[in-house]
Amino acid sequence: MTGDHYFSTEPSTAEQRREIEFSVAGRDYRFSSAGGVFSAARLDAGTAVLLRKADLPDAAEPGPLLDIGCGYGPIACVLATEAPAATVWAVDVNARARQLTVVNAERSGVAERVRVSAPDDVPGEVSFTQIWSNPPIRIGKDELHELLARWLPRLAPGGTAWLVVARHLGGDSLARWLVEQGWQVDRHASQKGYRVLRVTHP
């Protein structure tokens, strides 16, 4: 891919900070966002569906948890809020997104348990009890498959990965591909044109 995208490592788009408010599981959140990151003007509809329809971790969830493509941090911060015993790794290639996730984790009172990282900086020995992602579909099918093939094998035995993908952007074909790779895939929910996929070890 060429040009400046939310999956650029160093966005050249003007930062233009803004505030985003949303509620999840009865809690209100107020985050900082900026140009050059994913869904900079609002909570993405797919992310909203994922956080509404997937099974959020309970307070006893030990983690560690992983948010792939964290953007400015809504999923990671919600997970850390809901699971106060867990560490959450928030991973993104976009340096501006990572900076915003640090800011928003501090605002949410979970900064000590949200580890913001570039993909290559996550220690190889860490496995995850849960993986969450609104994956960057627009990087292309091959790149998306490579991304998931990199991270899903780090799901701990008995763990669960939650993915949200728009149906018209290939949600059903992605589910079939995951099954072909040996994963157990359940279409957990559908809402507003999005599929919420529950992915587990067979």
ZAFI-440954 format. One record per residue (C-alpha): residue number from 1; residue in three letters; x, y, z. Coordinates in steps of 0.25 Angstrom, whole numbers, plus 5000, padded with zeros to 4 digits. Layout:
NUM:ala:X:Y:Z $
...
***
This chain:
1:met:5000:5000:5000 $
2:thr:5005:5014:4997 $
3:gly:5001:5028:5003 $
4:asp:4997:5032:5017 $
5:his:4988:5022:5024 $
6:tyr:4984:5019:5038 $
7:phe:4993:5007:5036 $
8:ser:5005:5016:5033 $
9:thr:5016:5016:5043 $
10:glu:5018:5031:5043 $
11:pro:5006:5038:5038 $
12:ser:5008:5051:5031 $
13:thr:4994:5056:5033 $
14:ala:4992:5068:5042 $
15:glu:4990:5063:5056 $
16:gln:4977:5071:5059 $
17:arg:4974:5066:5073 $
18:arg:4959:5064:5076 $
19:glu:4951:5057:5087 $
20:ile:4942:5045:5086 $
21:glu:4932:5040:5096 $
22:phe:4925:5027:5096 $
23:ser:4920:5017:5106 $
24:val:4922:5002:5108 $
25:ala:4916:4992:5118 $
26:gly:4910:5004:5126 $
27:arg:4923:5012:5127 $
28:asp:4926:5025:5120 $
29:tyr:4939:5028:5113 $
30:arg:4945:5041:5108 $
31:phe:4957:5039:5099 $
32:ser:4967:5048:5091 $
33:ser:4968:5045:5076 $
34:ala:4975:5051:5064 $
35:gly:4977:5051:5049 $
36:gly:4985:5040:5043 $
37:val:4979:5029:5052 $
38:phe:4968:5019:5050 $
39:ser:4954:5025:5051 $
40:ala:4959:5038:5057 $
41:ala:4946:5045:5058 $
42:arg:4937:5035:5065 $
43:leu:4937:5021:5071 $
44:asp:4937:5012:5059 $
45:ala:4924:5005:5056 $
46:gly:4931:4991:5056 $
47:thr:4939:4994:5069 $
48:ala:4925:4998:5075 $
49:val:4919:4985:5071 $
50:leu:4931:4977:5076 $
51:leu:4930:4983:5089 $
52:arg:4915:4982:5090 $
53:lys:4914:4967:5085 $
54:ala:4926:4960:5089 $
55:asp:4928:4954:5103 $
56:leu:4936:4965:5111 $
57:pro:4946:4959:5121 $
58:asp:4941:4958:5135 $
59:ala:4948:4964:5147 $
60:ala:4955:4951:5150 $
61:glu:4962:4950:5136 $
62:pro:4977:4948:5138 $
63:gly:4981:4952:5124 $
64:pro:4990:4955:5118 $
65:leu:4981:4961:5107 $
66:leu:4985:4966:5093 $
67:asp:4978:4977:5085 $
68:ile:4983:4976:5070 $
69:gly:4983:4989:5063 $
70:cys:4979:4997:5076 $
71:gly:4978:5011:5069 $
72:tyr:4976:5021:5080 $
73:gly:4973:5011:5090 $
74:pro:4957:5008:5092 $
75:ile:4958:4993:5092 $
76:ala:4971:4992:5100 $
77:cys:4965:5002:5111 $
78:val:4952:4996:5112 $
79:leu:4958:4982:5114 $
80:ala:4967:4987:5124 $
81:thr:4956:4994:5131 $
82:glu:4947:4982:5131 $
83:ala:4958:4972:5135 $
84:pro:4966:4980:5146 $
85:ala:4975:4967:5149 $
86:ala:4980:4966:5134 $
87:thr:4991:4973:5127 $
88:val:4987:4977:5113 $
89:trp:4997:4978:5101 $
90:ala:4992:4989:5091 $
91:val:4999:4987:5078 $
92:asp:5000:4996:5066 $
93:val:5009:5000:5055 $
94:asn:5005:5014:5055 $
95:ala:5014:5023:5065 $
96:arg:5003:5034:5067 $
97:ala:4993:5023:5070 $
98:arg:5002:5017:5081 $
99:gln:5004:5031:5087 $
100:leu:4989:5034:5088 $
101:thr:4987:5020:5094 $
102:val:4997:5024:5105 $
103:val:4989:5037:5107 $
104:asn:4976:5030:5107 $
105:ala:4981:5019:5117 $
106:glu:4985:5030:5126 $
107:arg:4972:5037:5125 $
108:ser:4964:5024:5128 $
109:gly:4973:5020:5140 $
110:val:4979:5008:5134 $
111:ala:4992:5012:5129 $
112:glu:5000:5003:5139 $
113:arg:4993:4991:5132 $
114:val:4993:4995:5117 $
115:arg:5006:4992:5110 $
116:val:5007:5000:5097 $
117:ser:5016:4994:5087 $
118:ala:5020:4993:5073 $
119:pro:5018:4979:5068 $
120:asp:5032:4975:5067 $
121:asp:5034:4979:5082 $
122:val:5025:4969:5088 $
123:pro:5033:4959:5095 $
124:gly:5032:4946:5087 $
125:glu:5030:4937:5100 $
126:val:5017:4944:5103 $
127:ser:5004:4937:5100 $
128:phe:4990:4942:5102 $
129:thr:4978:4937:5109 $
130:gln:4969:4946:5100 $
131:ile:4972:4953:5086 $
132:trp:4963:4965:5082 $
133:ser:4964:4972:5068 $
134:asn:4956:4980:5059 $
135:pro:4967:4976:5048 $
136:pro:4971:4986:5037 $
137:ile:4964:4980:5026 $
138:arg:4969:4990:5016 $
139:ile:4983:4986:5017 $
140:gly:4979:4975:5007 $
141:lys:4975:4961:5008 $
142:asp:4990:4955:5008 $
143:glu:4995:4965:5018 $
144:leu:4983:4962:5027 $
145:his:4985:4947:5026 $
146:glu:4999:4950:5030 $
147:leu:4996:4958:5041 $
148:leu:4986:4948:5047 $
149:ala:4996:4937:5044 $
150:arg:5006:4944:5053 $
151:trp:4997:4947:5065 $
152:leu:4987:4936:5066 $
153:pro:4997:4925:5069 $
154:arg:5000:4933:5082 $
155:leu:4987:4930:5087 $
156:ala:4988:4921:5100 $
157:pro:4982:4908:5100 $
158:gly:4967:4910:5104 $
159:gly:4968:4924:5100 $
160:thr:4959:4932:5091 $
161:ala:4961:4942:5080 $
162:trp:4950:4952:5077 $
163:leu:4950:4958:5063 $
164:val:4940:4968:5056 $
165:val:4939:4969:5041 $
166:ala:4929:4976:5032 $
167:arg:4922:4966:5024 $
168:his:4923:4974:5011 $
169:leu:4938:4974:5014 $
170:gly:4940:4959:5014 $
171:gly:4935:4955:5028 $
172:asp:4930:4942:5023 $
173:ser:4942:4939:5014 $
174:leu:4951:4942:5026 $
175:ala:4944:4932:5035 $
176:arg:4945:4921:5024 $
177:trp:4960:4924:5023 $
178:leu:4962:4923:5038 $
179:val:4955:4910:5038 $
180:glu:4965:4905:5027 $
181:gln:4976:4909:5035 $
182:gly:4971:4900:5046 $
183:trp:4964:4909:5055 $
184:gln:4950:4907:5061 $
185:val:4942:4919:5057 $
186:asp:4928:4922:5062 $
187:arg:4920:4934:5057 $
188:his:4916:4939:5070 $
189:ala:4908:4951:5066 $
190:ser:4904:4960:5054 $
191:gln:4900:4974:5055 $
192:lys:4899:4986:5046 $
193:gly:4906:4978:5035 $
194:tyr:4918:4973:5044 $
195:arg:4921:4959:5048 $
196:val:4927:4956:5061 $
197:leu:4935:4944:5061 $
198:arg:4939:4935:5072 $
199:val:4952:4928:5069 $
200:thr:4958:4917:5078 $
201:his:4967:4905:5077 $
202:pro:4960:4893:5071 $
***
